[in-house]
């Protein structure tokens, strides 16, 4: 499990974006685990909560267009189109 308490560098930001889907899945599945599985995934669950909460904070600070860029291109791993302004991408990262 990667320990990204938000982003430390641009590469870390991309890795953090890739981990969000996994973290959301783990959080939703955690309550269905047996007690042994919960104990095994306890640390990963706590880290996943931190990452998802950071993601929610980031989404609250962005406008609708920037959220779309974040979800379509950063989280799903696609390259943003060229017409996407550099300023919007910079705002998401910063």
N, C-alpha and C positions, 0 to 999 in steps of 0.2 A: 504494500500500500504506500503510495506516495504521500509525503507530508507537505502539503502546500496550504499553508494558512494564508491564503490569497497569493498574490503573485510577487515573486522576487526579481524576476527578469522576464524579458519577452519570451524566451524559450520556456520558462516556467509557467508563463501565462497560457501558452498553447497546451502544455501537458495538463495544466489545471483544467482547462476547458474539456479536454478529452476524458478526464476522470469524473466529470459531473454526471454523466449518464449512469455510470457504474454506481456512483454514490447514491443517486436517487433510487436505483433498483435495490440496493442493499438496504436502504432505510425502509422501503415499502415491504420488502420480504422479511425483514428482521423479526417482526412480530409473529410470523408464522413458523419460525424456527423452533426446534425443540430446545430444552434448557441447556443441553450440552453444546448445541450449535450456537446458541446465544452467547455462551461463555467463550467459545472459540472466536466468534466474530465481534466481541465486545469492543475491543480497541479500534478495529476498522469501522465499526458503527459510530463511535464517538468522533473519529476523524471525518467520516462522511457527513455527519451533522454539521460540523464546522464548515466544510466545503460548500454544502448546499446553502447554509445560512449566508455565507459570503457571496454566493451566486445570487441569492435573493436581494441582498443589499446592492449589488452591482446593478441588477435589473431595475431597481427602484430609482437609481440615479440616471438612467438612460431614457432618451425619448423613444418613440415607437419604431422609428427607422433604425436606430442604433440597436435596439433589442432584436430586430429582425436580422440584422447583420450578425450579431452575436450568436443567435440560435442557428441560423442557416449555415454560416460559414465557419465560425470558430468551433462551435460545439459539434457540428456534424462533419467537420473536417474538410469542407469544400473550400476552394479558393474564392475570395470575394471578386466580383466582376470589376473590371478596370474603371467603370464609371463611378464606383463607390469612392467617395472623396477620402483622401488621406486623413483629413481632419476628423471625420467620423471614426475611422479605425483608431486614430490616435486617442480620441476621447474614450473609447471603450477600454483601451489598454491602460490609460492613465487613471 
